[in-house]
Amino acid sequence: MRGSGFEAGERVQVLLAANGRQQWESAVAGGAGRFTVAFRGPLGACARYTVHAFGSKGSRARVLQRRALPDCVSPSGGSTHT
């Protein structure tokens, strides 16, 4: 995950909530206010997740759950048209 818009040198705690589990990682924002963190383990192609980032100087960011890819949407089970 990459983040931006934080203060230079700000310590950032990042929470990934996915598949009923939570993982925390931390980073320090560089001079341009950007950071990168890597989480262990695959999410899966159709996983839904939420990411929150909390900066030590009060900055906050959130990524809401990702939309499902078209291949991940199950059929509605409704009637078919011919």
N, C-alpha and C positions, 0 to 999 in steps of 0.2 A: 504494500500500500504506500502511496505517496501522498503527502499533504503539503499545503502551502498556506501562506497568510498568517503565520505565527511570528512571534518576535524573534529576532536573531538571538541565539543562545538559549532559547526557552526549552526547558525539558518537557517532553510530550509523552503522556501515557495514552496508549491506543488499545481500545477494547474491541475485539471481534466477537460477535455473537452469531453463531451459525450451527445448524443441525443440533440444537439443544445444548450446545457447549459454549463456554466462554474462554477466550485466550487473551492475555495481556502481553503487550510488548512496549518497549520504551525507546525513545530516540531524543536527540538534541537537534533542534532546528539550526540550520546553518545561517550564514550571514544574510541570505536572501529570505529567511523565514521558512525554508522548505525542509522536509525530512522524508525518510523512507524507512519502513519497517517490513520485515518478512515474518509471516506466520507459518508454523509447521503444519504439515498435513494438507491434503487436498480438500477443496470445498465440494467438488463435483460439478458437473456441467449445469445442473439444474438447481443448485443450492440457492437458498434465499439467505441473505445475511444483513446485518447492521453493523456499522463501524462508528465508534465514538472516539474522538481525540480530545484530551484534556491537557491544556498547557499550564505550566507552573506559574505563568504570569497572567492567568485569567482567560487566555484564548480557548475557544472551544469550536469543535467542528463535528458534524454528523453526516454520515452517508446512510440514507434510508434503504430499506430492502430493495434489492435489485429486481427489476421486472423479469418475469420468466421469459426465456427465449421461446420463439414460436414452436420449436421442436419439443419443448418441455410442457406445453399446455395440453392437457388431456382433452379428448373430445367431450362435447357437452352431453352426448347421449340423446340429443333431441332427434326429431325426424329428419330424414334426408330428402332432398329434392332431386328428382331425375328429369 
